[in-house]
Amino acid sequence: AGLRRAGAKAMGKWDSDDEDDGPKKGGGAGSKGQAQPEKRVARTAPVTIATPAHVFALFQEEEWKRFMIIDVRPHRDYAAQHICCAFCVSVVKNPRGRIVLEDSSGKASSDPSTDEKRFKINKKRGLWSDDCWMGRPVLVYGEGAVKEDHPVVKFLQSSEFTLPKKLMLLSSGYAAFQNLYPGLGSSFEKPRPPHRYPAEILPGHLYLGDWKHAEDQYAL
């Protein structure tokens, strides 16, 4: 009888242990066996690398009108030379303490007549406003090749509700681009309007255009 009671007690302990283990193996709350909900991955804009030739192509058929071109270099470098119709953008904290993107391409210079000319040119590309990049293809360039971890690029990708249509990052710095395509440069002192350029067949040597290209003395 004593052995039967001991055996029953031991079996009872084993049954209790099995019951305790049951929820762990059966997928109770917080267990490994339970299917956990998949973590939602935030949507981002697709990113591609653009060569200088790709950027030049934007000005062949006036594709630049659809794009937003962003220069992430310091303002002094932008003022000295930049791609036609580019914004000069940086990440700043506004008076309310919010982190925002700020454009300095509209800053006044010491020459009011030049500022007026520059303002007319900038109107063709559009003026800066909150979330103005939303739904538009955006080209970003800087002093060197811009990476996806650049603060401006990260900000553009930070909210899936204001994403650009796509992001193109220039594969070279601005100086290298300017050496290849000096005609696409503009500055604060000598603002240049964008031009429609002929198709590039052999970079720097052979181009294919139409009669309007031939008549455009500036582009030539």
Salt bridges, closest charged atoms under 4 A:
ASP17 OD2 - LYS13 NZ 3.29
GLU62 OE1 - LYS65 NZ 3.54
GLU63 OE1 - ARG66 NH2 2.69
ASP71 OD2 - ARG73 NH2 2.72
ASP115 OD1 - ARG118 NH2 2.63
GLU116 OE2 - LYS120 NZ 3.84
GLU160 OE2 - ARG40 NH1 2.97
ASP210 OD2 - ARG196 NH2 2.76
ASP210 OD1 - HIS213 ND1 2.99
ASP216 OD2 - HIS195 ND1 2.90
